Amino acid sequence: MRINLAKLEDIPKMQYIHKVFKEVGGPIFKYYIFLDYFKLHISKKTCFVIKEDNNIVGVLCLKKKKWYCEIESLAVQKRMRKKGVGKKLLNYTIKWCKNNSFKKIKLWSYKYFDARNFYLKNGFDELPFSYISNSYVFKKELDI
Ligand SMILES: CC(C)(COP(=O)(O)OP(=O)(O)OC[C@H]1O[C@@H](n2cnc3c(N)ncnc32)[C@H](O)[C@@H]1OP(=O)(O)O)[C@@H](O)C(=O)NCCC(=O)NCCS
């Protein structure tokens, strides 16, 4: 499997994988499949795709803040879940953040997706409060 920065031609497949966010409804999640969402990330070089046999099977988009990065969206194609794809993308992102001198990664994850254990298993700490309803908030301090 290879991980690359997303390119414009990857957008249709990324939209397809991000369709999972439509299941929740609401304006934030709708935005995650908009063309402009991906175009913005591609222009900022903040979206990674993981490929198996040249097919995109996972997408992760990051927001760069002043002192930390936020994982804004992460999704793995349904048929490829629980095979280590998400973990690979996450580890790649952690390394990328360290290489770019970020000291922390934060994210919030909507409870609907039930991804809590995924982040715990991958060394993220859950915060005791959430600033967005029905969601978990996680952080990971990075040694740089
Ligand atoms: C959450 C998601 C990205 C995980 O990706 P994945 O490729 O299936 O995860 P991995 O196979 O790399 O799993 C890594 C570890 O986390 C565990 N794990 C993965 N998903 C899990 C889940 N939903 N609940 C509990 N544990 C989970 C795996 O069992 C594995 O554990 P192991 O290392 O002990 O074997 C994927 O399920 C997905 O796209 N879900 C829909 C969208 C979503 O939830 N996005 C994240 C919230 S924004």
The ligand as a Gaussian input file, in Angstrom:
#p B3LYP/6-31G(d) Opt

LIG

0 1
 C      -12.581000       4.260000      11.812000
 C      -11.894000       3.743000      10.548000
 C      -11.163000       4.896000       9.855000
 C      -10.866000       2.683000      10.987000
 O      -10.136000       2.251000       9.863000
 P       -9.748000       0.717000       9.693000
 O       -8.870000       0.601000       8.494000
 O      -10.979000      -0.100000       9.695000
 O       -8.942000       0.459000      11.028000
 P       -7.686000      -0.534000      11.239000
 O       -7.954000      -1.816000      10.552000
 O       -6.435000       0.166000      10.869000
 O       -7.766000      -0.735000      12.803000
 C       -6.718000      -0.489000      13.693000
 C       -7.135000      -1.036000      15.033000
 O       -8.332000      -0.375000      15.496000
 C       -9.389000      -1.324000      15.665000
 N      -10.624000      -0.730000      15.143000
 C      -10.848000      -0.263000      13.908000
 N      -12.086000       0.242000      13.812000
 C      -12.639000       0.055000      15.017000
 C      -13.904000       0.358000      15.556000
 N      -14.865000       0.983000      14.834000
 N      -14.145000       0.024000      16.854000
 C      -13.190000      -0.584000      17.574000
 N      -11.960000      -0.879000      17.133000
 C      -11.691000      -0.571000      15.871000
 C       -8.993000      -2.531000      14.841000
 O       -9.566000      -3.690000      15.363000
 C       -7.486000      -2.516000      14.968000
 O       -7.093000      -3.070000      16.176000
 P       -5.792000      -4.045000      16.272000
 O       -4.617000      -3.167000      15.895000
 O       -5.778000      -4.492000      17.671000
 O       -6.029000      -5.107000      15.260000
 C      -12.887000       3.072000       9.559000
 O      -13.615000       2.101000      10.253000
 C      -13.880000       4.039000       8.902000
 O      -13.618000       4.601000       7.851000
 N      -15.051000       4.219000       9.543000
 C      -16.089000       5.132000       9.021000
 C      -15.711000       6.583000       9.152000
 C      -15.147000       6.914000      10.510000
 O      -15.563000       6.379000      11.507000
 N      -14.160000       7.813000      10.553000
 C      -13.498000       8.185000      11.802000
 C      -14.262000       9.176000      12.544000
 S      -14.049000      10.767000      11.843000

